[in-house]
Amino acid sequence: MVSKQYFLRDSKIHGITGTLTAQYYDPQAFGKVAVLYGGDSAEREVSLESGKQVHKALLSKGINSVLIDTAQNCVPQLLQAKVDRAFIALHGGKGEDGSIQATLTYLDIPFTGTGVSGSAFAMDKLRSKLIWNSLKLPTPVFGVASTVEDLTEISKTLGDFPLCVKPISEGSSIGVSRATDFNSLVTAFHLAKQYNSEVLIERWFDGHDFTVAIVDKIALPPIQIIPTAAFYSYDAKYKGGTQYLCPAPISQEAQQQLCELALVAFNSLHCHGWGRVDFIQDAQGKFWLLEVNTVPGFTATSLVPKAARVAGIEFPDLVQMLLAQTLQSATTSQQSQARAIGE
């Protein structure tokens, strides 16, 4: 049962597409919170850091919090801990593809972020792009390769090199390569195929990288990403040297356009709660959708907290705000059950 909510104060978060009022609760309203982190995906190390930072923020707010590494015995740990809700700080793999979301739903444990179907859609870059194509949203032309033999036809269809090669279901740019000729395309294919049976190959744009954080249906100030490497690779994300400009140095009109497109793309995949939408801008200034991250990196220096800070909210407050969405979802669930009983 959800505890009574006590509003302590309000804080305004000024996003590009609206203003959000952050409501603060008595820490006891949350009960015992499991921070799910680690896991067994290729993004485990990033998740471990995200989870530790979230746990630290919750404790600083006086919220009873326990860390649970989901790599092994996840369900027994949850049952033994007797938690009231979960903050998901898992990146990639079973933590972001709907698996853990389905488990928590079955156990009737409210959790942060997107649900089962939205997580599955967003994690699958191919399905995401098919949905966006059906809605006529801009996303780079692509092909899907299962074997080396597929590469010849795909490279002809997509046109001139360079091409972008990536696993269909990975994050943090893991397994992503820039292929400049057919030989490097084959090498990139074999690298990406280590992670998935199918490999996504897209037209490459030499342009500017942008990302838009979304919190509770509000798009926060966009960030321009300036990597020192040829593209925004895993090393560029986590080993330093990359510049992040927030708000992005583009016109107000372009910011509005970018954020509105981010919200449409996010909603089209049935995502909700919070997340991040990544873009590339071509030489003509057009924005192209790349992917949606439903549980992006969440340390104090990650991109969603960076945008939130510019919008007026600090990291511990942001963590509490996202967790508060589980109170709302639990209340909605209870109301739905009451209506069903009444019927």
Secondary structure, 3 states (H helix, E strand, C coil): CCCCCCCCCEEEEECCCCEEEEECCCHHHHCEEEEEECCCCCCHHHHHHHHHHHHHHHHHCCCEEEEEECCCCHHHHHHHHCCCEEEECCCCHHHCCCHHHHHHHHCCCCECCCCHHHHHHHHCHHHHHHHHHHCCCCCCCEEEECCCCHHHHHHHHHCCCCEEEEECCCCCCCCCEEECCHHHHHHHHHHHHCCCCCEEEEECCCCEEEEEEEECCEECCCEEEECCCCCCCHHHHHCCCCEEECCCCCCHHHHHHHHHHHHHHHHHCCCCCEEEEEEEECCCCCEEEEEEECCCCCCCCCHHHHHHHHHCCCHHHHHHHHHHHHHHHHHHHHHHHHHHHHC
